[in-house]
Amino acid sequence: MTAVEIRSLSKIFNADGANRVEALVDVNLDVAAGEFISLIGPSGCGKSTLLRLVGDLLTPTSGELTVNGKSAHQARMDQDYGMAFQQAGLFEWRNVQKNIELPLELKGWDKSKRAARAQEMLELVKLPEFARHMPWQLSGGMQQRIAIARALAAHPRLLLMDEPFGALDEMTREHMQDELLRICAETATTVVFVTHSIPEAVYLSDRVVVMSPRPGRITKIVETGLGKVRNEETRRSDTFHHRVIDVREALRGLHDDDARLIGREDR
């Protein structure tokens, strides 16, 4: 089953103005249900724009986009989405449980059902003892876990994530990557993930979608072939390092022979 289908999608900002920006051109992509896809490319290539188009936060200039077989707008109205961004975006005046309950309140769930689901999500992200804490009492990594719990609380079929771990230190970031993979495996959620980190994209994804500088196009799709179980051994494997090189070369726009002639990698 296809979760997201994109055909000839383009987005132009200020189309009739002097500051016209052609953000995306002729983007075509299918995302299978339960698949983890990462979007990667240089700054300004339209990764976040594409994510926001899928989430119905922006409207395409041309082309077709469906989510779970319906328009992006209808999917948003049906609350098929969960969203998480670089900032956790928790409401400081609501405790952790109440933050997780927010999308359920908007859907009209009764109080007892909301509380039960919030506790279930806290167990999922392994923070059940923090239900009554306020967001400012949590570390950055814990706040992101709560944001993911909130995004998944209403059983969305699709999770959209825009650099959710970008502000975290390296060790916390790797821990959060493992937690995200565990949560997605348990919930069978489809994920579209934006990142600037090549290792992160490879480690998390079934496929890495490489985009060109603006106007953004998909230039290559790299299948990671890492399997469903991933851990520290995965990060040390030859397959992982080969896929990182594949994505790096795709971003550089180099062929294999050119890469061997250069004989070095970005640090």
C-alpha positions in Angstrom: 0.0 0.0 0.0 1.3 3.5 -0.9 1.1 6.0 2.0 2.3 9.0 0.0 2.2 9.5 -3.8 3.8 12.5 -5.4 3.6 13.3 -9.1 5.2 16.2 -11.0 5.0 18.4 -7.9 6.3 21.9 -8.0 6.2 24.9 -5.6 6.9 28.5 -6.4 6.8 31.2 -3.8 5.7 34.7 -4.8 5.0 33.5 -8.4 4.0 36.9 -9.7 6.4 39.0 -7.6 9.9 40.3 -8.1 11.2 38.0 -5.3 9.9 34.9 -7.0 11.5 31.7 -5.7 11.2 28.4 -7.5 11.6 26.0 -4.5 10.6 22.6 -6.0 10.3 21.4 -9.6 8.9 18.1 -11.0 9.2 16.0 -7.8 8.0 12.4 -8.1 8.1 10.0 -5.1 6.2 7.1 -3.7 6.4 6.2 0.0 5.1 2.8 1.0 3.1 2.2 4.1 5.4 1.5 7.1 8.5 2.8 5.2 11.0 5.2 6.7 12.2 7.8 4.2 14.7 10.5 4.8 15.0 13.7 2.7 18.5 15.1 2.4 20.2 17.8 0.4 22.0 21.2 0.7 20.4 24.0 2.6 17.6 25.7 0.7 17.0 22.7 -1.6 13.3 22.4 -0.6 13.4 19.5 1.9 11.3 21.2 4.5 9.0 22.7 1.8 8.4 19.2 0.5 7.6 17.9 4.0 5.2 20.8 4.5 3.5 20.1 1.2 2.9 16.5 2.3 1.6 17.8 5.6 -0.8 20.3 4.0 1.0 23.2 5.6 1.7 24.6 2.1 -0.2 24.3 -1.1 1.5 23.0 -4.3 1.8 25.3 -7.3 1.3 22.3 -9.6 1.3 18.6 -9.6 -0.5 15.9 -7.6 -0.1 14.8 -4.0 -2.1 12.1 -2.1 -1.7 10.8 1.4 -3.3 7.4 2.2 -5.2 7.6 -1.1 -6.8 11.0 -0.3 -5.8 14.7 -0.8 -3.2 16.1 1.6 -5.9 18.5 2.9 -8.4 15.7 3.6 -5.7 13.6 5.3 -5.0 16.5 7.6 -8.7 17.0 8.3 -8.8 13.2 9.1 -5.8 13.7 11.4 -3.8 11.1 9.5 -0.6 13.0 10.5 1.7 13.3 13.4 4.3 16.1 13.2 7.6 16.7 15.1 10.1 19.5 14.5 13.6 20.6 15.6 12.0 22.4 18.6 9.8 20.1 20.7 7.1 22.8 20.8 5.7 21.7 24.2 3.4 24.1 25.9 5.2 25.3 29.1 2.0 25.8 31.0 0.8 22.2 30.5 2.5 19.3 32.2 3.8 16.3 30.2 0.6 14.3 30.3 -1.5 17.3 29.3 0.9 18.0 26.4 0.5 14.5 25.1 -3.3 14.7 25.5 -3.6 17.9 23.4 -4.3 16.2 20.0 -6.8 13.9 21.7 -8.6 16.9 23.2 -8.9 18.3 19.8 -10.4 15.1 18.6 -13.0 15.1 21.4 -11.7 12.2 23.4 -13.1 12.0 26.9 -10.9 12.7 29.9 -10.4 9.1 31.1 -9.6 7.9 27.6 -7.1 10.7 27.0 -5.3 9.9 30.3 -5.1 6.2 29.5 -3.7 6.9 26.0 -1.2 9.5 27.4 0.1 6.9 29.9 0.4 4.3 27.1 2.5 6.8 25.1 4.7 7.6 28.1 5.4 3.9 28.5 6.2 3.7 24.8 8.8 6.5 25.1 10.0 5.1 28.5 9.1 8.2 30.5 6.1 7.0 32.5 7.3 8.6 35.8 7.4 12.1 34.2 3.7 12.5 33.6 3.3 15.4 36.1 6.5 17.2 35.3 6.6 20.4 33.4 8.5 20.6 30.1 11.1 22.9 31.5 12.0 20.2 34.0 13.1 17.8 31.2 16.3 17.5 29.2 16.3 18.3 25.5 16.2 14.6 24.6 13.3 13.9 27.0 11.4 16.8 25.6 11.8 15.4 22.1 10.6 12.0 23.3 7.5 13.7 24.7 7.0 15.6 21.4 7.1 12.2 19.5 4.7 10.7 22.0 2.3 13.6 21.4 2.7 13.3 17.6 1.8 9.6 17.8 -1.0 9.8 20.5 -3.9 9.9 18.1 -2.7 6.8 16.1 -1.5 8.7 13.0 -0.6 6.6 10.0 2.1 9.1 8.9 4.7 10.9 11.0 6.4 13.9 9.5 9.7 15.0 11.2 11.8 18.1 10.3 15.3 17.8 11.9 13.9 16.7 15.3 17.3 15.8 16.7 19.3 18.6 15.1 19.8 20.5 18.4 20.9 17.5 20.5 24.4 16.5 21.4 25.8 13.5 19.5 25.3 10.8 22.1 21.7 12.0 22.9 21.1 12.1 19.1 22.1 8.5 18.6 20.0 7.4 21.5 17.0 9.2 20.1 17.6 7.6 16.7 17.4 4.2 18.4 14.3 5.2 20.3 12.6 6.4 17.2 13.3 3.2 15.3 11.9 1.2 18.3 8.8 3.3 18.5 8.2 3.1 14.7 8.6 -0.6 14.7 6.1 -1.0 17.5 3.5 1.3 15.9 4.1 0.5 12.2 4.1 4.2 11.4 5.2 5.6 8.0 7.9 8.3 8.5 9.1 11.1 6.3 12.2 12.6 7.9 14.2 15.7 7.0 17.9 15.9 8.1 21.2 17.4 7.1 23.1 14.5 8.6 24.2 11.8 6.1 24.9 9.1 8.8 21.6 9.8 10.5 19.7 9.5 7.2 21.4 6.2 6.4 21.0 4.7 9.9 17.3 5.5 10.2 16.0 5.0 6.7 14.9 2.3 4.3 15.6 4.7 1.5 17.4 8.1 1.4 16.0 10.6 -1.0 18.8 13.0 -2.3 17.7 16.4 -3.5 19.5 19.0 -5.7 20.2 22.6 -4.9 17.2 25.0 -5.5 15.1 24.5 -7.4 14.8 21.2 -5.6 14.6 18.0 -7.5 15.1 14.4 -6.5 18.5 13.4 -8.1 18.9 9.9 -6.5 17.3 7.5 -4.1 19.6 5.3 -2.1 18.3 2.0 -0.6 20.2 1.4 2.6 19.8 -2.4 2.8 20.4 -2.3 6.6 17.5 -4.5 7.6 15.0 -3.9 10.3 17.2 -4.5 13.4 19.7 -1.7 13.8 22.1 -1.0 16.7 25.7 0.0 17.4 26.9 -2.9 15.3 25.0 -1.5 12.3 26.9 1.8 12.6 30.2 -0.2 12.4 29.2 -2.3 9.5 30.6 -2.1 6.0 27.2 -1.8 4.5 26.5 1.3 6.6 29.7 3.0 5.6 29.2 2.1 2.0 25.7 3.7 2.0 27.1 6.8 3.7 29.6 7.1 0.9 26.9 6.5 -1.7 24.8 9.3 -0.3 27.8 11.7 0.1 28.7 11.1 -3.6 25.1 11.6 -4.7 25.1 15.0 -2.9 28.4 15.9 -4.5 27.0 14.9 -7.9 30.1 12.6 -8.5 30.4 9.3 -10.3 32.3 6.5 -8.7 35.4 7.1 -10.8 35.5 10.8 -9.9 35.2 10.0 -6.2 38.2 7.6 -6.4 40.3 10.2 -8.1 39.5 12.7 -5.3 40.4 10.1 -2.7 39.1 12.0 0.3 35.8 12.7 2.2 34.3 15.7 3.9 35.1 15.9 7.5 
